[in-house]
Amino acid sequence: MPPPRIRFAAPDDDEVLGRLDRDTWSYLHAVVPPQQPPHPPFFSDRFGPRDHLVAELAGRLVGYIRFALPTPLPTNAHVRQVQGLAVATEARGRGVGRLLVRAAVDEARRQGARRLTLRVLGHNAPARALYEAEGFVVEGVLPEEFLLDGAYVDDVLMGRSLLDGARRNAAARDS
C-alpha cells in the first residue's frame, strides 16, 4: 500500500475529522470527555482547516495533526504548538503519526517558526516515544496536573528547535 498523502485540511473535511476525533477519543491522550450529540463542528473560530494537516490513505482520511500559534501574543509568534494528533485505529502502525509530525515540523519551518512545542500526558508512552524519536525533548513536567478516570496524570511539556545546526549556532552568537 502506498504511503499516506499529507495535505492541509479542507472545509469539507469537518464532519469526517469530527468523527475521527470522537472515534479515537481516550483518556490516554485527552483531558476532556467527548461532547454528547449534537456534536459541535470540528473546525472553529480558533482552529480552522489551515491549522490542520491530514493524512489520506486509499482516499480516506485516517489522521490529523493540529498545530497553531500557542498564544495571540506577537512576542511568541516564532513558536508553533501541536495541539492535537489523532490516527484512526485501523491505520496505526503504518507511520501515519510520524508522517504527520514530520509534516508539521516542515510546515512550521516554512511559516518561519523557530520552535515547535506540545503537551502530552505522562502516561501516553506511545506518543512520548514518537515525539522523542522526532527530536522533541522534555522541557518541563507539571506533576499530577490532571485527574483522569480516577488517576492523577502528569502534563509533560516538550519542544524542539526548528533551526538547523548552522542557523542555531548563528542565532546563539547573535543573542
N, C-alpha and C positions, 0 to 999 in steps of 0.2 A: 504494500500500500504506500502511495506517495506521502511525503511529509505534509503536515497541515499547512494551509495557506494562512498567513497572518496579514490582517488588514485593519484599518480603522473601522469601528462600528458605524453603522448607518442608522438613521431614524427608524427604518423598517425592522431593525433587529430588536426593538424594545420588548416585544412580547416573548420572543424566544429567549432573550437574555434574562428576563424576569423569571421565566420557568426554570432555566438552568440554575439561577441563583437559589430559587426555592428548593429544587431537587438536590442540590449539593449542600444545603444548609446542615451545619453540625456545630455543637459546642467545641469541637476540636479547633475551629477557626473563627467562630462568630460569638459575639458577646451579647447580641440582641436576638431574641426569638423571631422567627419569621412572622410577618403580619398575616392575619386571617383574611379570607376573601371579604370584600373585593380587594384584590391586590393593587397597590399603587403602581404607577408606571415605573419601569426600571430607570429610565432617564429622568432627570430632574433639573431644576434651575441650577443646582450646584454642579451636577455631573451630567454632561451630555455625551453624544456619540464620540466627539473628538477627544474625550477623556478616557476612552476605552479602545484597546486593541483586542481583536477577536481572532480565534483560531477556527478555521473551517477544515473539516475532514470529510471527504467524499460529499461535498456540497452541503454539509450540516455544521452548524455552529456547535463546537464542543468545548469552548473555553473562552475566558476573557481575563484581561488584566485592566484594572482601573488605576491610572496614575495622573496626578494633577498637582497643582501648586498646594503646598501644605497650609498656607495661610494667604490672605489677600494683601499681606504687607509687602511693599516694594523691597524691603531690606532682606527678604529671603526668596526673592523671585528667581534666584540662581539654583534653587532646590526643587526637585520634583519628589513626590511621595507616592509609593504604591499604596493604594487604599482599598484594594480588593483583588483577589485572584481566585478563579474557580475553573475547574476542569470536570467535565462530565465523567461520571463513574466509568462508563464503557471506554473512555479514551485515556484513562490513567495508565501510566507505564509506557506510554508511547512518546514521551518527551514533549508533550504539549505545554506543560507548565514551564519547562526550561526554555522553550522557544518563545513563549510569551514574555518571560522575564528578560531574555536577551533582546527581544524587540523593543521592550520598554526602555531598556538601557540605551539602545541605539537611537530611539526617538527622543528621549530626554537629552541626549548629547546634541542631536540635530536641532533641538529647540534652544540650545545654548546653556543648558543646565550644567552645573559643576558637580552636583551631588544628587544621589538618589537614596531616599530613606524609606523605611517601612516599620510597621509594628507587627509583631507576630506573637501569638500566645505561646507561653513557655512550654506547654505540653504538646505542641504541634511539631513533633520531631521530623516528620517528612518535609514540612515546609521549611523549617530551620536548616535542614541539610541541603535542600535545594538552594536557598539563598546563600548559604556559606559557600557552596560549590560555585556560585556565580559571583563571588567576590565581596559579598556583604559580610561585615563584621559586627559583633555585638558592641553597641556603643552605650548601652545602659539597660538596667532591669528595674522595673517597678514591681517589687515583690508583692505577691498576693493581691494584685490590683483588681481582680475580678472574682466574684463568687459565681461559678458556673456549674450548674447541675450538682450542687452540694459540695463542690471542691473549690478551694482558693487556687487561682492560677496567676502566674507572673505575666506581665506585659513586657516583652523583650523589644527593645529599640535597636534596629540595625540600620546600617548605612554603608555606602561605598562612594568613592570618588569616581567621577566620570572623566577625569583628566587622565591622559596617558602619562607615562613616566616623565617625559621631557617637559610637558606642559605643567605637571605637578611641581617639578623641581624649579622651573622658572617662576611659578606663582609663589613658591616658598621664598625664593630670593627677593621677589618684589614686595613681600609683605614686611 
